[in-house]
Amino acid sequence: MTSSAPVLSPGYSNVPPGMLANVVTCLEMRQRPKPKPARPLERPLTLDRIEKPELTDYRALYRAVGEDWLWFSRLAMPDAELRAILEHPDVEVYVLGGSKQRLGLLELDFRQQGQCELAFFGLVPQAIGQGAGRFLMDQALAKAWARPIERLWVHTCTFDHPGALGFYRRSGFVPFAFEVEVCPDPRLSGCLPREAAAHVPLADFTG
């Protein structure tokens, strides 16, 4: 990943009304780490690859996983653009399941030669803290490094689960860049409900 974005100067910068500022940490690994001891699972889990996902089902799971963390890019993306990504032969979409429930989403993007982006990785709220995240990461690492890649990378941000950065580092990722993303607050456009992500102040200064 390379960025052509301008470099911020020290000090404060104004954020326009209706916009959010989000600090992003980019992490990478250059070789597959040694496997970590598996934590006993509270329930059996499965991971199924979904080829050519139906957009409504995909977005429903994406929302279930990401609404608390203000994931919105795939909700706002035009259908044709999203379909082109999900049906690309170098993009792999997996659904984590357990007890006939969809518990998580994993998306691996191999479109850049020699690299894999851990594009989306997350659990529905009720699956957090039960060992499912470690299971999903172990599966992600195995599937990513099964291809002839030289680099696996991911990004997390200040809107994510507070344990996300530490989890990625314990999994073998190393930070390599920090960025600030400024984007429209998706709760103001109706893309996400206004009560989503209560830990992020609503960027509505109209009273």
MOBEL-V181655 format. One record per residue. N is the residue number from 1. PHI is phi in whole degrees, -180 to 180 (999 if undefined). PSI is psi in radians with two decimals (NA if undefined). NEAR is the number of other ideal C-beta (glycine too) atoms within 10 Angstrom. Layout:
BEGIN
n:N phi:PHI psi:PSI near:NEAR
n:N phi:PHI psi:PSI near:NEAR
END
This chain:
BEGIN
n:1 phi:999 psi:2.24 near:14
n:2 phi:-127 psi:2.62 near:4
n:3 phi:-126 psi:2.40 near:10
n:4 phi:-103 psi:0.20 near:4
n:5 phi:-67 psi:2.62 near:8
n:6 phi:-66 psi:2.66 near:6
n:7 phi:-87 psi:2.25 near:6
n:8 phi:-74 psi:2.51 near:11
n:9 phi:-85 psi:2.71 near:7
n:10 phi:-58 psi:2.58 near:4
n:11 phi:112 psi:-2.98 near:5
n:12 phi:-92 psi:2.59 near:7
n:13 phi:-128 psi:2.41 near:9
n:14 phi:-73 psi:2.44 near:7
n:15 phi:-108 psi:2.21 near:12
n:16 phi:-60 psi:2.63 near:9
n:17 phi:-56 psi:2.44 near:11
n:18 phi:85 psi:-0.02 near:14
n:19 phi:-112 psi:2.75 near:14
n:20 phi:-119 psi:2.51 near:21
n:21 phi:-110 psi:2.28 near:14
n:22 phi:-135 psi:2.18 near:16
n:23 phi:-87 psi:2.16 near:12
n:24 phi:-109 psi:2.33 near:16
n:25 phi:-111 psi:2.15 near:20
n:26 phi:-99 psi:2.32 near:17
n:27 phi:-129 psi:2.71 near:20
n:28 phi:-147 psi:2.85 near:19
n:29 phi:-138 psi:2.51 near:19
n:30 phi:-103 psi:-0.14 near:11
n:31 phi:-154 psi:2.70 near:11
n:32 phi:-67 psi:2.26 near:14
n:33 phi:-74 psi:2.86 near:13
n:34 phi:-67 psi:2.48 near:6
n:35 phi:-61 psi:2.50 near:9
n:36 phi:-96 psi:2.65 near:13
n:37 phi:-56 psi:2.32 near:6
n:38 phi:-75 psi:2.36 near:10
n:39 phi:-80 psi:2.36 near:13
n:40 phi:-57 psi:2.31 near:6
n:41 phi:-87 psi:2.53 near:13
n:42 phi:-77 psi:-0.29 near:12
n:43 phi:-156 psi:2.66 near:12
n:44 phi:-63 psi:2.47 near:8
n:45 phi:-124 psi:2.64 near:19
n:46 phi:-129 psi:2.75 near:12
n:47 phi:-134 psi:2.03 near:19
n:48 phi:-118 psi:2.28 near:10
n:49 phi:-79 psi:2.35 near:12
n:50 phi:-113 psi:1.89 near:15
n:51 phi:-89 psi:2.36 near:10
n:52 phi:52 psi:1.10 near:10
n:53 phi:-60 psi:2.53 near:19
n:54 phi:-72 psi:2.25 near:11
n:55 phi:-61 psi:-0.68 near:15
n:56 phi:-63 psi:-0.77 near:8
n:57 phi:-66 psi:-0.73 near:12
n:58 phi:-62 psi:-0.85 near:20
n:59 phi:-66 psi:-0.57 near:16
n:60 phi:-63 psi:-0.76 near:12
n:61 phi:-70 psi:-0.73 near:21
n:62 phi:-56 psi:-0.77 near:22
n:63 phi:-67 psi:-0.75 near:18
n:64 phi:-61 psi:-0.66 near:18
n:65 phi:-77 psi:-0.76 near:23
n:66 phi:-105 psi:-0.10 near:23
n:67 phi:-60 psi:-0.69 near:19
n:68 phi:-66 psi:-0.29 near:20
n:69 phi:-115 psi:0.27 near:18
n:70 phi:61 psi:0.60 near:22
n:71 phi:-68 psi:2.19 near:21
n:72 phi:-144 psi:-0.19 near:21
n:73 phi:-58 psi:-0.72 near:14
n:74 phi:-79 psi:-0.28 near:20
n:75 phi:-79 psi:-0.62 near:16
n:76 phi:-87 psi:-0.29 near:12
n:77 phi:-68 psi:2.38 near:15
n:78 phi:-57 psi:2.55 near:8
n:79 phi:-54 psi:-0.80 near:10
n:80 phi:-63 psi:-0.69 near:7
n:81 phi:-67 psi:-0.78 near:10
n:82 phi:-65 psi:-0.75 near:19
n:83 phi:-61 psi:-0.68 near:16
n:84 phi:-63 psi:-0.63 near:12
n:85 phi:-71 psi:-0.91 near:15
n:86 phi:-67 psi:-0.47 near:19
n:87 phi:-97 psi:0.06 near:12
n:88 phi:-68 psi:2.39 near:12
n:89 phi:-63 psi:-0.32 near:8
n:90 phi:-102 psi:0.32 near:12
n:91 phi:-120 psi:2.21 near:17
n:92 phi:-116 psi:2.20 near:21
n:93 phi:-113 psi:2.26 near:22
n:94 phi:-127 psi:2.56 near:21
n:95 phi:-116 psi:2.19 near:18
n:96 phi:-84 psi:2.27 near:26
n:97 phi:-129 psi:2.80 near:15
n:98 phi:-174 psi:2.35 near:19
n:99 phi:52 psi:0.75 near:8
n:100 phi:62 psi:0.45 near:5
n:101 phi:-122 psi:2.62 near:12
n:102 phi:-91 psi:2.05 near:17
n:103 phi:-110 psi:-0.28 near:26
n:104 phi:-168 psi:2.93 near:27
n:105 phi:-130 psi:2.36 near:25
n:106 phi:-131 psi:2.26 near:24
n:107 phi:-133 psi:2.14 near:21
n:108 phi:-111 psi:2.28 near:22
n:109 phi:-117 psi:1.92 near:19
n:110 phi:-104 psi:0.31 near:19
n:111 phi:-68 psi:-0.42 near:13
n:112 phi:-91 psi:2.12 near:13
n:113 phi:-57 psi:2.33 near:9
n:114 phi:79 psi:0.04 near:10
n:115 phi:-134 psi:2.80 near:17
n:116 phi:-137 psi:2.28 near:25
n:117 phi:-100 psi:2.23 near:20
n:118 phi:-78 psi:1.47 near:24
n:119 phi:-69 psi:-0.79 near:20
n:120 phi:-141 psi:2.35 near:21
n:121 phi:-151 psi:2.04 near:22
n:122 phi:-176 psi:2.88 near:26
n:123 phi:-120 psi:2.68 near:21
n:124 phi:-69 psi:2.69 near:20
n:125 phi:-53 psi:-0.69 near:12
n:126 phi:-72 psi:-0.18 near:11
n:127 phi:-98 psi:-0.14 near:23
n:128 phi:-72 psi:2.41 near:15
n:129 phi:85 psi:0.27 near:11
n:130 phi:-121 psi:0.23 near:17
n:131 phi:91 psi:-0.10 near:15
n:132 phi:-68 psi:-0.58 near:22
n:133 phi:-64 psi:-0.73 near:22
n:134 phi:-67 psi:-0.72 near:17
n:135 phi:-59 psi:-0.81 near:22
n:136 phi:-66 psi:-0.69 near:22
n:137 phi:-66 psi:-0.73 near:20
n:138 phi:-59 psi:-0.72 near:16
n:139 phi:-67 psi:-0.71 near:17
n:140 phi:-62 psi:-0.77 near:22
n:141 phi:-64 psi:-0.74 near:20
n:142 phi:-63 psi:-0.76 near:12
n:143 phi:-73 psi:-0.65 near:16
n:144 phi:-67 psi:-0.82 near:23
n:145 phi:-81 psi:-0.08 near:15
n:146 phi:-70 psi:-0.35 near:10
n:147 phi:-92 psi:2.80 near:14
n:148 phi:-79 psi:1.23 near:8
n:149 phi:-103 psi:2.80 near:19
n:150 phi:-110 psi:-0.20 near:10
n:151 phi:-157 psi:2.37 near:16
n:152 phi:-120 psi:2.29 near:24
n:153 phi:-139 psi:2.83 near:23
n:154 phi:-154 psi:2.79 near:21
n:155 phi:-131 psi:2.59 near:21
n:156 phi:-132 psi:3.00 near:23
n:157 phi:-151 psi:3.05 near:17
n:158 phi:-72 psi:-0.18 near:17
n:159 phi:-88 psi:-0.22 near:19
n:160 phi:-74 psi:3.06 near:21
n:161 phi:-53 psi:2.38 near:17
n:162 phi:-60 psi:-0.35 near:8
n:163 phi:-91 psi:-0.01 near:12
n:164 phi:-64 psi:-0.85 near:19
n:165 phi:-61 psi:-0.81 near:17
n:166 phi:-63 psi:-0.66 near:11
n:167 phi:-63 psi:-0.78 near:16
n:168 phi:-64 psi:-0.69 near:22
n:169 phi:-67 psi:-0.70 near:14
n:170 phi:-66 psi:-0.42 near:13
n:171 phi:-82 psi:-0.13 near:19
n:172 phi:114 psi:0.00 near:18
n:173 phi:-82 psi:2.58 near:23
n:174 phi:-124 psi:2.27 near:11
n:175 phi:-62 psi:2.46 near:14
n:176 phi:-133 psi:-0.18 near:12
n:177 phi:-161 psi:2.66 near:14
n:178 phi:-128 psi:2.41 near:11
n:179 phi:-138 psi:2.81 near:16
n:180 phi:-116 psi:2.14 near:14
n:181 phi:-103 psi:2.29 near:14
n:182 phi:-114 psi:2.15 near:11
n:183 phi:-145 psi:2.78 near:13
n:184 phi:-64 psi:2.48 near:15
n:185 phi:-71 psi:1.99 near:21
n:186 phi:-67 psi:-0.23 near:21
n:187 phi:-78 psi:-0.36 near:20
n:188 phi:-83 psi:-0.46 near:17
n:189 phi:-86 psi:-0.20 near:12
n:190 phi:90 psi:0.02 near:8
n:191 phi:-63 psi:-0.63 near:16
n:192 phi:-129 psi:2.68 near:21
n:193 phi:-66 psi:2.65 near:11
n:194 phi:-63 psi:-0.42 near:12
n:195 phi:-86 psi:-0.02 near:9
n:196 phi:-67 psi:2.60 near:19
n:197 phi:49 psi:1.11 near:21
n:198 phi:-61 psi:-0.33 near:9
n:199 phi:-78 psi:-0.16 near:11
n:200 phi:-108 psi:2.04 near:16
n:201 phi:-56 psi:2.40 near:10
n:202 phi:-69 psi:2.27 near:15
n:203 phi:-85 psi:0.88 near:18
n:204 phi:-119 psi:1.83 near:12
n:205 phi:-104 psi:0.36 near:8
n:206 phi:-88 psi:-0.10 near:6
n:207 phi:88 psi:NA near:3
END
